[in-house]
């Protein structure tokens, strides 16, 4: 088993778009209407939007490979790139998504550890993220890894307002 994490850049936009759509659909399509899924995907994962995100100074994307196969990706944000107002001592994990065929191989933990490593390198004191209140698998994973619920915020899936729990880990 060979696991490799690589930073993404603008040359990876097409691949980033494909894995973003695929993993988001795998994760959430059964709990949401096709119309709301389509509306979200068409706004969140356009090449233009991903290009803006990947060139944002304080946002960083990473692919994770399992035996040389693209298995998932992560996006982290610091400072003004965070999706919520947070202290300067925080790093946000905005996305960790693993393809269905690569679940339960510890890849999410590799990506989370990479985020913590980045936070420590940047002298951050905490790592935070938002998790849908009904994503029991993700909530269990983050709780097991030392994250606690510290708040919540709204997330819009098309016209459906949903609640994400804000989970924080102090370093």
Secondary structure, 3 states (H helix, E strand, C coil): CCEEEEECCHHHHHHHHHHHHHHHHHHHHHHCCHHHHHHHHHHHCCHHHHHHHHHCCCEEEEEEEECCEEEEEEEEEEHHHCCCCCCCCEEEEEEEEECHHHCCCCHHHHHHHHHHHHHHHCCCCEEEEEEECCCHHHHHHHHHCCCEEEEEEEEEECCEEEEEEEEEEEC
